[in-house]
Amino acid sequence: MRSSNQIALAVLTRYPRKACGLRTSFFIAKHFVVFIEVRLFYILAGYAALVLPGLCVMQWFSKNAVFFAVKTSLAAFLALYLALELNLDKPAWAVTTVLLASQLYSASTISKSVFRLLGTLLGGVFIFFIFPPTVQHPLLFCFCVSLWVSVCLYLSLHDRTPKSYIFMLAGYSAAIMGFPEVTTPLSITSTVISRIEEITLGIVCSSLVHALLFPVSMRSLLEQSVSLWYLNARKLCSDLLSGIPSDTSPERDDILIRMATNPQQVEVLITHCVYEGDAARRLIRLVSVQYQHLSYLIPTLTAIELRLQRLSALQITFPENVALTFQLFLQWLHDGEAVGETSGIQQTLSGCQQELNVTWQNGEMPTETWLLLTGLLERLTDFVRIAGAYQSVSGLVSDLSGDTTLARGKRTHRFFDKGLIRLSALTAFCATFGSCLLWMASGWRDGASAPVMAAILCSLLASVDTPLTSMKLFVRGVIVAIVISVIYVALLLPQATSFEALIICLAPGLMMLALMIARPSTNMIGLSVAIQIPGFIGLGHHLKPDLVLLINNAIASMAGVMFAVIVTAIMRNKRPSWTARRAVRQGLRELLRFIKETERNGSSLLGRQRFISLMLDKVNVVLPRLRLDPHPDMRSAGMLLKEVWLGVNSFDYYARHKALLQQYQLDSGQMFHELALFLKRRLKSLQTPPHADLQEELDLLLLILEQLAKSDERVLTPLFHLFSVRLYLFPQQAWPVATPRQVEIIARRRFIHTK
């Protein structure tokens, strides 16, 4: 940074005055520059005093956002000052790190800073190892770095938590450090070390400022997210019992979508909250237990809804004891203090089920009505268990007391679209290496920014379903960064003759940039601007604004961005419904595998739990995408909720009662064969309906079990589960009426059992 004396001397040298002596001219020039600094300070201060209060009145300038902007700007100036004092090579990297690592919450700032440092170290180590053997072959070096970007992106997409940032950053950090030094191989060591130093300085400044100055805790946000998850479920359950909403009810769909996105939000918050200390870690262990129970809310509520709709379609009036039980359930549900006490309502639901069983066995209630009401009460009991587990843990969360060592949940069963991940990694490789070929073929001296920007853009947006939409925002951000940089380089920075004047020049822009990053709707534009501006304006020790160099770098960056956009549009731009269909087909394969294991008695309770976890994770993937991008093929295909219950009820029917079924010589092999055949047909066409042979096999088994249940109460449970399988496959079909052939088969089997 040049001092006022140096600037004044430069002015004197360029514009000598013959009428004045050297000392007089130096005195006038020096005080003229100081006068400009003072005037510039008062102009910018007055501008801030007039404009910023008006902006804060705007709706999206919240209190937290303004505090975040102030702290981020302070951390950026601190990092810039220390980088200059420590004589680091590229202070612009430290400022960029502050802008990218800063988050609204102190814990997320620290966690992202740690992940960024680890990613930078990993990328630097790769460059150290790959540069010596490939330094004489620039094309081979570019190929290796592009392949590294692709591999790191592939690994990062296998982690849906913020920790994926480590591998993603390791990929494009290698591009940032390696590509600009292809023509100057002797400086690669200093570049890598400088990058690590600058990143470390930036994250230390950002973490300290956000952690020490008005830190914003994330613990309350984690508790609030889990509470809203349960409250949404409670509201939907109340609405279902009070008045049945239709499948296309906007409010019902909104609640289901929010509940489907809650697991991912909670996982992200848990990842960040680890960095808030011991109390937060205890909270995380408790919330993990809540997470496990609340994950079952969506299938439980949809099962309640299906039975209520079927009862309404059949115009079945609730018996008096069932209606009274529903009233008591709603009273329990609406009483917030009593929700944690579940023993009373569980006894009420269980007693009503026993009364229904006696009524049916006495022949006073049709079989289908009995099964529907029994299933409804069973699902309400499941809801009570979930609510009780949630509330019991919630009490511990409030006071953070008690033994929490057992409340550790691991979410290991996750759905990953391997094909989409490979396609995203291939797209990043093609965009990065293609930009390298364009750079080399054109002989562009400053064209290294093109592959760097291509690697960054493809990595940042690899997890988005339709990346072109976000890429358009990124392009707008780059354009905004170019315009702002030109204004700074051409007009403002030449007037900044001291570090204080530089701060005055940069403060309004950094404040606005931080406010954009804090707002979700402008976050992408803000990040794209933050990536570009410090490098464009050339923050360094000898601040020499160069408009020609800026325009050259801007053209290179825009070329890389546009190349990435074109490659992504050709290879990777998939609609959300495309991803949802692939998830549904993967869910059908999982169901088919589980059905076959159940038939061979190869599955277990652990396998049942694994199946449920995998399917529910796919449900959370499918639900938001179908709402965002409805597709005709998916309307009849459903959202994998029916498939979850098909697998569970098939296991509970056969695996849990195999000895009892063998005692009565009931062969379910043909039914499982027809069910597997139906699933294979659905894999080819999602709209394929269940075929008649499958219904016939189910009806035959149901009629046999119905006769056996009247004399053996043990058969009631497998009858209930098999009816649930038929209900999900044929929801509009009434209870079967035995055909002459079925009557003959039933009589023969009863005779065999009697004999």
Buried (B, 14 or more C-beta within 10 A) or exposed (E): BBEBBEBBBBBBEEEEEEEBEEEEBBBBBBEEBBEBBEEBBEEBEEEBEEEBEEBEEEEEBBEEBBBBBBBBBBBBBBBBBBBBEEEBBBBBBBBBBBBBBBBBBBBBBBBBBBBBBBBBBBBBBBBBEBBEEBBEEBEEBBBBBBBBBBBBBBBBBEBBEBBBBBBBBBBBBBBBBBBBBBEEBEEBBEBBBBBBBBBBBBBBBBBBBBBEEEBBBBBEBBBEBBBBBBEBBBEBBBBBBEEBBEEEBEEBBEBBBBBBBBBBBBBBBBBBBBBBEEEBBBBBBBBBBBBBBBBBBBBBBBBBBBBBBBBEEEEBEBBEBBEEBBEBBBEBBEEEEBBBBBEEBBEBBEEBBEBBBEBBBEEEBBBBBBBBBBBBBBBBBBBBBBBBBBBBBBEBBEEBEEEBEEBEBEBEBBBBBEEBBEBBBBBBBBBBBBBBBBBBEEEBEEBBBBBBBBBBBBBBBBBBBBBEEBBEBBBBBBBBBBEBBBEBBEEBBBBBBBBEBBBBBBBBBBBBBBBBBBBEEBEBBBBBBBBBBBBBBBBBBEBEBEEEBBBBBBBBBBBBBBBBBEBBEEBBBBBBBBBBBBBBBBBBEBBBBBBBBBBEEEBEEEBBEBBBBBBBBBBBBBBBBBBBBEBEEBEEBBBBBBBBBBBBBBBBBBBBBBEBBEBBEBEBEBBBBBBBBBBEBBBEEBEBEBEEBBBBBBBBBBBBBBBBBBEEEEBBBBBBBBBBBBBBBBEEBEBBEBEEEBEEBBEEBBEEBEE
